[in-house]
Amino acid sequence: MGGEPGTAVGTAEGVVGEGERIGRLPDISPLDHTPPEGPPEPRLLANRPFLYLVLGEGVAALAFWAYLPISFSEAAFRFDATPREMSILLASFSLPFVLSNPVQGTLVDRWSPKWMNLLGYLALVGAIPLAMVATSLPWLYASTFMVGLADATIQPSRSALTGLLVPADRLVQANGVLWAGVHLALVVGPLAGGIVQRAASNDAALAAALGVGLLSLPFFLLVPDRRPGGERPPARLRDLGEGFRVAVREPELRLLLGLAASLFLVINAFWALEPIYVRHALRRGGDALSFLWAAHGAGAFAGALLVSRTREASRRELLLVAGGVLAVGVGQLAYTGTARYGAALAGSALMGLGLSFYFAAGLALIQRVAGDARRGRVTSVFGVLQEGTALATTLGIAAAGLAVGLVVPTLVAGGGVLVVVGLLGVRAFLRLARSQGVAWRAPA
């Protein structure tokens, strides 16, 4: 059958016009706007620069998490530290962090996150020998003071690097992967440190931590020197407050501030008093603290893996954060409510899971909302809040001269506070999501 010039004739195989065959009609209706399936997203660790960052952070965290519980157990068991002296030990970390972190965040936004991160880890490794030669508490104070300076540099640098190496729509997953590496180290580091403590000595465990810390440095050298784009004028004094102005102006960051303040007021009191609780309520030795921290790390690793596999989490980060605060509260109640070692291990794992939800989702929120030019400074705001509350809490404990008999009720009350705050956080997120037109369903 023929057709007139300029007309088209339908056939069983398709549409023919002026002798030209166009092919078979698609199997979808013109009204079907379902996008075709594209190629699967590449795995995050196929991104070689991000892989180097994850490896460096994970190896360095092995050294850090082996060092920290050993230093705290040295204070409580070797030097017989009181609650006041344990609070001073924690404050010796927080004070340099609070004083230097805003400056470090500004430098990260103006200079190189890679080199700032490397300098921070050099300082961290350098703090370990001070703990090795400690003959009294002031030596431990000096060691943790140096670690506080190091962490004040590391936190904004790591956050800025993550945002520069990973696409914005995959930041929640990327932070989950990064924190999975860090928290796997929180399992292995304290566990290995506790085993070496028991088999050899604290000094041997610290020497091993020093060696592992040095092994992390080549990975950080392999990370490319990515820097924020656009104009970068010379740093000014008012730049120090820019991160705070952004955090207060943005509704999502403002809610994150409230959740973070509540979480760290409670959790820093817990960390200051935990060695006293282990010694007097659980009646365990110094190596028990390392094993409890390993349980914390196992929970944190599991939580970070869950976050790393979470899809459609962008704009729902606050729901993960609030759920994390709730989990920390329930875990603290389990840890401190029964004075049983098994319950303490389970509670510590749940606390770790909750904290990994907070850190991975909270940092992804900061990286998404702050943008390239302000990531370092906004991250510093939350770092200062974290350690500022630690400083206030620990100095309050020191000033009050908290008796050993009040440690348990103080820790139990703190767990209850976090349960309430977590539930209120979920409610606040749902209200904010409705006002912004964001679907309230949980991330898949």
Secondary structure, 3 states (H helix, E strand, C coil): CCCCCCCEEECCCCEEECCEECCCCCCCCCCCCCCCCCCCCCCHHHCHHHHHHHHHHHHHHHHHHHHHHHHHHHHHHHCCCCHHHHHHHHHHHHHHHHHHHHHHHHHHHHCCHHHHHHHHHHHHHHHHHHHHCCCCHHHHHHHHHHHHHHHHHHHHHHHHHHHHHCCHHHHHHHHHHHHHHHHHHHHHHHHHHHHHHHHCCHHHHHHHHHHHHHHHHHHHHHCCCCCCCCCCCCCCHHHHHHHHHHHHHCHHHHHHHHHHHHHHHHHHHHHHHHHHHHHHCCCCCHHHHHHHHHHHHHHHHHHHHHHHCCCCCCCCHHHHHHHHHHHHHHHHHHHHCCCCHHHHHHHHHHHHHHHHHHHHHHHHHHHHHHCCCCHHHHHHHHHHHHHHHHHHHHHHHHHHCCCHHHHHHHHHHHHHHHHHHHHHHHHHHHHHHHHHCCCCCCCC
